[in-house]
Amino acid sequence: MHSTALSLTLPALTNSQRTHLLEDHPLCSLYELFETLPDPRCKSGQRYTLPYLLTCLVAALLCNCNSTLAVGEWCRENLTF
């Protein structure tokens, strides 16, 4: 089953708005955002860091993987561990 994306058009930013956003709010990656989350897992048996796993999950979901099986298959085909 594939998810249905909703079409959303955002209004264009003016040059001053774009400059303000880029100067005052630096961009960071999803991985950097995920690094700020506490890891609730116990330490034994962990192979991968939580930010890495969450980043892989987001990438797989963006590629229409809608189940844990599909995510696992996508990761095996597209990532080097």
LOMARFI-277897 format. One line per 5 residues: number of its first residue (from 1); their letters; for each residue x, y, z of N, C-alpha, C, O. Coordinates in steps of 0.001 Angstrom, whole numbers, plus 500000, padded with zeros to 6 digits. Example, Ala and Ser with C-alpha at 12.3 -4.5 7.8 and 13.67 -1.06 7.14 Angstrom:
% residues 2
1) AS) 513190,494310,507800,512300,495500,507800,513200,496700,507800,514236,496681,508465 | 512850,497750,507080,513670,498940,507140,512900,500030,507870,513409,501138,508039
//
This chain:
% residues 81
1) MHSTA) 500838,498827,500000,500000,500000,500000,500886,501241,500000,501779,501367,500839 | 500650,502139,499083,501436,503358,498980,500675,504514,499610,499446,504564,499552 | 501396,505424,500200,500757,506593,500788,500457,507604,499697,501112,507623,498655 | 499469,508436,499943,499091,509465,498997,499581,510806,499518,499189,511240,500601 | 500426,511451,498758,500956,512740,499162,499974,513841,498792,499359,513815,497726
6) LSLTL) 499839,514805,499688,498991,515948,499412,499825,517032,498747,500968,517276,499135 | 499253,517671,497757,499958,518748,497078,499865,520009,497919,498782,520402,498354 | 501006,520636,498144,501049,521843,498956,501981,522832,498282,503136,522514,497998 | 501482,524019,498030,502290,525058,497426,502470,526172,498440,501497,526758,498914 | 503714,526456,498768,504020,527520,499714,504279,528816,498956,504803,528799,497843
11) PALTN) 503909,529936,499566,504182,531204,498890,505689,531457,498803,506448,531062,499687 | 506100,532110,497739,507515,532399,497542,507998,533419,498565,507264,534334,498938 | 509227,533257,499012,509829,534204,499949,510417,535385,499192,510898,535244,498068 | 510372,536538,499818,511050,537686,499238,512546,537546,499521,512946,536736,500358 | 513358,538316,498840,514804,538246,499058,515169,538599,500493,516061,537979,501072
16) SQRTH) 514499,539580,501071,514813,539962,502456,514403,538862,503428,515114,538612,504401 | 513266,538194,503187,512852,537076,504044,513838,535925,503936,514192,535315,504945 | 514287,535620,502722,515238,534530,502507,516567,534837,503207,517146,533965,503854 | 517041,536060,503076,518283,536467,503725,518157,536379,505234,519065,535895,505909 | 517037,536844,505767,516795,536784,507205,516815,535340,507712,517432,535057,508739
21) LLEDH) 516160,534439,507017,516122,533031,507426,517505,532401,507404,517873,531679,508331 | 518269,532666,506361,519580,532036,506229,520601,532612,507202,521514,531901,507624 | 520468,533866,507562,521415,534475,508490,521081,534172,509945,521979,533900,510742 | 519810,534217,510296,519406,534068,511694,519118,532640,512110,519195,532314,513295 | 518792,531798,511174,518436,530414,511485,519222,529475,510574,518730,529084,509515
26) PLCSL) 520432,529112,510976,521228,528243,510110,520555,526882,509925,519912,526352,510831 | 520725,526349,508741,520149,525042,508428,520985,523944,509070,522209,524046,509151 | 520314,522905,509519,521033,521742,510020,520406,520503,509393,519286,520551,508885 | 521117,519424,509434,520644,518194,508806,519691,517456,509745,519645,517728,510945 | 518943,516530,509183,518090,515679,510013,518926,514900,511015,518520,514716,512162
31) YELFE) 520091,514445,510583,520967,513692,511472,521335,514539,512690,521324,514045,513817 | 521659,515813,512464,522005,516704,513575,520815,516905,514514,520987,516968,515731 | 519625,517004,513955,518435,517129,514801,518198,515857,515603,517862,515912,516786 | 518376,514708,514951,518169,513435,515642,519208,513197,516730,518944,512463,517682 | 520385,513805,516604,521410,513669,517645,520986,514305,518959,521539,513978,520009
36) TLPDP) 520024,515200,518919,519573,515868,520140,518560,515026,520923,518234,515353,522064 | 518065,513948,520318,517075,513100,520984,517751,512106,521928,518796,511546,521595 | 517166,511888,523095,517723,510864,523984,517425,509470,523414,516365,509243,522830 | 518355,508560,523590,518192,507191,523092,517596,506337,524203,518264,506093,525208 | 516343,505872,524048,515699,505099,525110,516109,503627,525150,515694,502892,526045
41) RCKSG) 516922,503195,524184,517287,501782,524105,518377,501441,525119,519189,502291,525484 | 518383,500180,525571,519479,499748,526445,520732,499583,525583,520636,499347,524379 | 521889,499707,526195,523150,499735,525450,523570,498384,524877,524288,498338,523878 | 523140,497295,525486,523583,495984,525004,522918,495644,523670,521706,495786,523509 | 523716,495203,522742,523200,494757,521456,522987,495856,520430,522499,495582,519333
46) QRYTL) 523334,497080,520753,523149,498156,519779,524227,498092,518705,525418,498029,519011 | 523806,498107,517463,524755,498131,516353,524910,499534,515782,526001,499928,515371 | 523831,500272,515758,523815,501576,515101,523311,502634,516069,522533,502351,516980 | 523773,503859,515850,523313,504959,516692,521871,505320,516328,521416,505069,515212 | 521175,505904,517279,519783,506293,517039,519666,507311,515904,518780,507166,515061
51) PYLLT) 520526,508340,515846,520397,509286,514727,520555,508618,513361,519863,508978,512409 | 521462,507647,513266,521656,506929,512006,520393,506141,511636,519942,506181,510491 | 519837,505435,512600,518638,504631,512337,517459,505510,511920,516732,505178,510984 | 517274,506627,512616,516152,507505,512296,516329,508163,510933,515355,508339,510201 | 517554,508524,510586,517818,509109,509269,517538,508087,508169,516952,508431,507142
56) CLVAA) 517945,506852,508370,517657,505778,507403,516156,505556,507273,515647,505349,506171 | 515454,505600,508388,514002,505404,508368,513325,506504,507568,512443,506222,506756 | 513717,507743,507782,513124,508856,507036,513397,508702,505546,512499,508913,504731 | 514623,508338,505177,514959,508139,503765,514102,507037,503152,513609,507188,502034 | 513921,505940,503866,513109,504833,503361,511642,505249,503229,510985,504897,502250
61) LLCNC) 511132,505991,504202,509745,506441,504126,509536,507394,502958,508481,507370,502323 | 510523,508228,502667,510424,509124,501518,510437,508358,500199,510004,508878,499171 | 510930,507129,500230,510950,506268,499037,509755,505309,499022,509795,504265,498372 | 508698,505676,499743,507433,504922,499763,507518,503560,500431,506748,502664,500084 | 508415,503380,501365,508454,502147,502147,507459,502305,503295,507657,503137,504180
66) NSTLA) 506405,501518,503280,505325,501689,504251,505225,500565,505268,504217,500462,505967 | 506228,499733,505366,506227,498674,506375,507660,498463,506848,508612,498893,506197 | 507799,497803,507978,509150,497555,508487,509913,496630,507543,511128,496763,507395 | 509222,495708,506913,509864,494819,505940,510382,495620,504749,511512,495419,504304 | 509557,496526,504235,509966,497352,503097,511144,498251,503470,512048,498453,502659
71) VGEWC) 511140,498790,504684,512245,499632,505144,513527,498812,505211,514577,499273,504763 | 513459,497606,505761,514626,496739,505852,515191,496383,504497,516406,496404,504299 | 514312,496055,503558,514760,495718,502204,515396,496927,501531,516421,496800,500862 | 514788,498103,501706,515326,499320,501105,516723,499597,501660,517634,499937,500906 | 516891,499452,502969,518188,499704,503597,519246,498726,503083,520376,499128,502805
76) RENLT) 518893,497458,502958,519850,496468,502447,520294,496786,501022,521453,496579,500662 | 519361,497291,500219,519668,497573,498807,520414,498892,498622,521196,499029,497681 | 520185,499858,499502,520671,501213,499230,521734,501738,500183,522335,502776,499905 | 521984,501066,501284,522949,501575,502260,524111,500644,502419,523972,499426,502304 | 525254,501216,502684,526450,500437,502987,526683,500516,504477,526830,501606,505029
81) F) 526718,499377,505129,526896,499363,506585,528330,499133,506931,528681,499088,508110
//
